């Protein structure tokens, strides 16, 4: 009908300008050989069980990705001697993201992940020249959620791995990619913790904190998420964040007018460590499992995956205690009349 642009994994016809620019540039860079390997359609299976886990076989990412830096703390300082995103080739930049209104600042760069886990896999790098460590800022949270709103494809997701939660580069960045499959986290049941602040928890496995926005209150929501993640950073608790189109908390509708932001606190994994079948990071906690070898890909079951993921989660008692702390922290901020957080 003239409005349809065909790309791999595209599930809809009316792509946004953001989708068209990202997909076309990413595909062209793949054609030019700028990635460490060529990524075709990944072999996929949905594991039997209520979680409907999406398993994909991506052997090359397991063998060709850059060796992770050694991590000693969630609050680890930026080290200019190590690899960072100021060292990339100019042709790896997909485009710059610049907000039309608001204070001027260095553009946020969208760059290709040269070891992609899926179609369109890019890194969102806010103000790379500032050399910020891998610790979320209000601006980084906001731009990650804004990118999901900019995409018209419900399969576009954004995520973040802290230090100690399988981040491999200590330079502030988020992951963004397309996955042409529904994930249970989009409609996972919730219960309110501090509903006046938009804080909920997922009651289904794996347990995490949830915020929801339809865009009009984005600055406020980003500030609340930042207060939560700052609470974790101050206590050296590793965490993963996942941003996806999804239904409002307390509902399980098929509609995706808004965006769910989930934060999972978890056990820290320090040192340059790698798992066998897959690493438990933002994708895996959200229900997307990029496997490194065929044997595990074909043999894995939901029960086995749950057991592996559970080893990386906080014990229930510790999670409950953390939930009480975070609720008090966020509510005290509201009661104290905190001023808006700066985003530049």
N, C-alpha and C positions, 0 to 999 in steps of 0.2 A: 504493500500500500504506500510505499515511498517513505515510511517512517521506520521501517525495520532494518537494522544493521545486524548482520549475522556474525557472531563471534563464538568460539568454543564455550560451552557451558551456559550460553545465554538462554534464559528461561522466559524472557518477555520481549515484546517488540518495541515498546516505547522506552528506549534507553535515554537517560539524561545526558546532558552535554558533558558532565563529569565522567560518566561511564564511557561514552564514546571516545573522549580524549585519553582516558586511562587505558582502555582496551586496545585502541589502535596504536598508541605509542608503545605499549608493552609488547604487543604482537610484532611490531616492526623491530624492536630491539632483540626479540627472540630470533627473528629471521636473520638479523645481522650477526648473530653469534656472540652477543654480549653476556650471555649467561654461562655458567660453568657446565651446563648440560642442557640438552633439548628436552622440553617437557611436552609430551603428548597427552592424550586422554589417559588419565590414571585409572587403573583397574580398581573397581570399587565394589564393596559388599556391605550390606546393612546387617549387623549382627542381630540374631534373634533375641528378643527380650523387650521389656517395657521401655528401656532407654533408647532403643533404636539407634545404637551407636553406628556411626558411619566410618568404616575402615577403608583406607586407600593405600595402595602399594606404591611407595616412592623410594626405590632402592638407591637412586643416585643422590638424593639429598642426604641420606645417611652416610654415604661414602665421600661425597665431594664438597660438603659444606665446610666453611672455615672453622678451624679448631676453636672452640670456645675459650675465652680468656679465663684465667684462674680467678675465682671469686672468693673473697674472704669475708664480705660483709654486705648487707643490703645497702648500707650507707657508704660504700666504697667511693673514694675520690676519683675523679676523672684523671686519667694518666695520658698526657699527650704523646708519650713515647710508644703507646700501643696503637693498634689499628683503631681508627675512628672514621666517621663519615665525611670528614674533611679531606680524606685521602682517596676518595672515589674518582673515577674518570668522569669528566663532564658529560659524556654521552650516556651515563647511567641515570641521569636525572630525567624523570618522566615529565614533570612540570613543577612550577612553584605554585603554592597556594597563598593567596593574599586576600585578606578580608577587606571589602570595599569601604566599610565604615570602621571607626575606632582608631586608636593610637597607631601611628606608623611604627613598624618594626621590620626586622629582616624577615623575608618570606620563609614560610615553612616549605621544605622541599619534599617532594614525593620522588623516591628513587627506587629502582628495581632491586629486588632481593636476588642476587646472582645465583643463589641456591634455592630456587622456588619450591614451596611445598604444594602449590596449586596455581591455577590460572590467575593471572593478574597480581601475583604476590609482589607487593611493594612495601617499602618502609616509609613511614611518615616521620620526618626528622625536623622538629621545630627548632628554628634558629641555630643551625649547626655550628656557626662560628662562635657561639657563646660557650661551646664545649661543656655543656651540662652533663652531669652523670645520669645514669639510668634510674632517675627518681622522678615520678610524675609531678608535673606542675599543673596549676589550673588551666593554663593556656594549652598544654598538651592534651589534657582530658577533653577540653572543649573542642579542639580541632579534630580529635578522633571521633567524637560524636557527630560533629558537623559533617564529616566525610560520609558517614552512614546516611545522614539525611540528604546529602548531595546525590547519592546513588539512588536510582530508581529500581535497582535489582535487589529483591529481598535476600539474595544469596551473598551480598557484599557484607563482609565482616571486618571488624577492627579489633586488635587486642594488644596487650602489653604484658611482658614478663619482667618482673623485678630482678635485681641481683639475687642470687640464691633460689630463683624460680625458673632457671634455665634461660635467662638472658645471656647471650653469648658475647655482646659488645657493650662496654660500659660508656655509652654515649647515647643520650636521650633519644629514643625512637619507639614507634609503635608499628605493629604489623597490620597490613590490610590485604585482603584477598577475596576472591569469589569462590563459593562452594555451592554447587547446584543441588543441594540436598537440605531438607528441613532438619533442624536440630531440636531436641527435646527442651533445651534451655529457653527456646522462644516462647514456650507456653508452660514451663514448669510451675507447679503450684507454689504459692508464697504465703507468708503470714506477716502482718505489720509489726514493726519494732518501734519506729518513731514516725508514724504516718504523716504527721504535720511537717516533717522534713523530707518525706518521700523515701524513708529507709524501710526496707523489707528484708526478709531472709527467704532463701529457697528452702522449702521443706523436703524436697526430693534430693536424691544423691546427684552430684556432690553438693553439700551444703555451702552456701555462700551468701554474701550480701547483695541486695538488688536495689537499683534505682531505676526509675522510668521517667521518660520525658517525651513530650510531643513537640518540643522545640521552643515553645514560647517562654519557658523558664530555664533555658539552657545554662545561662550564666550562674544562676543560683544552684542548679543541680551539680554543675561542674565544681562549684565551691564546696558543696557537701561531700562529694566524692573525694575531693582533695583532702578535706579534713579527715576523712576515714583512712585514706592511704597514708597520710602523714602520721596518724596514730600508729599505723603498722611500722612505718619506717623508723619512728622514734624508738620503737621496741625491737627493732631488728627482726621483724617478722616478714618473711618472704611472701609474695602475693602475685597473683595473675589477675588480669582484667580482660573482659570480653564485652564487645559492643555489637549488638545485632538488632535488626527489626524484630519486634515481638509484641505480644498482647499486654495490656495493662495488668499490674499485679492484682491478684484476687479474681482474675478471669482466665479462661482457657479458650478464648475465641480464636478463630482462624485469621482475624484481622491483624494487620501489622502497621497501623497508623503511626505508632510511636516506636521508641527505641529503648531497649533494655540494656542496662549496664550492670554487669555482674562482677563483683570482686571476691576472689577466693583467697583467704589467708591460708597458708600451708606451711608444712615443715620446710626449713631451709635445706638446700642442697649445695654446700660450698665446695670449692675446688672445681677443676675442669673435668666434671664427671659426665658420662654418657650412659644411658640405659641400653638394654639389649634390643627389645622389640620397638619401643618408642620412648620418648621423653615425656614426662607428665608436665606439660606447660599449658598455655592458654587454649590451644586447639583441643587437646585431650580432655581437659576439664569441661569444655563445652560440648563434648561428644563427637569430635572429629579426630580420628586416629590415623595419622600418617605413619605407616609401618615401614621399617627399614629392610625387611627381608620377607621372602615369600612364605617360608615355613610358618612364621608367627602370624602373618597375614591370613593364611588359610586355616590355621588351627585355633586361633583365638576365639574365645566365647565371651559373652557379656559378664559372666561370673568371674572369669579370669581377669578381665580388664578392670572390673570393679576392685578386685583384690589388690591389683598393682597400684591403681590410683589411690586407694584407701591408705596405703603405706605413706603417701606423701601429704595427706590431709592432717589437720590438727585433730587430736582426740576430741570427742564430743564435749567432755567437761571443759576443756580449754577453750573450745569454740564458744560455748555458752558464756563463759567468763568474759571472753573478748567481746561478745555481743553486748553484754551489760556495760562494759567500759565504753564501747563506741557510742552506744545510745546516750550515755551520760555526757560524753564529750560533745556530741553534736547538739544535744539539748541545752547544755550549758552555754554553747556559743550563741544559740538563739535567744536564751534568756538574758545573756549579757549584751545583746544588741550589737553583735559584731558588725563592723562595716564590711562592705563588699570587698572581695579579694581582687587585687589588681591582676590583669590578664596579659600585660605586655612584658 
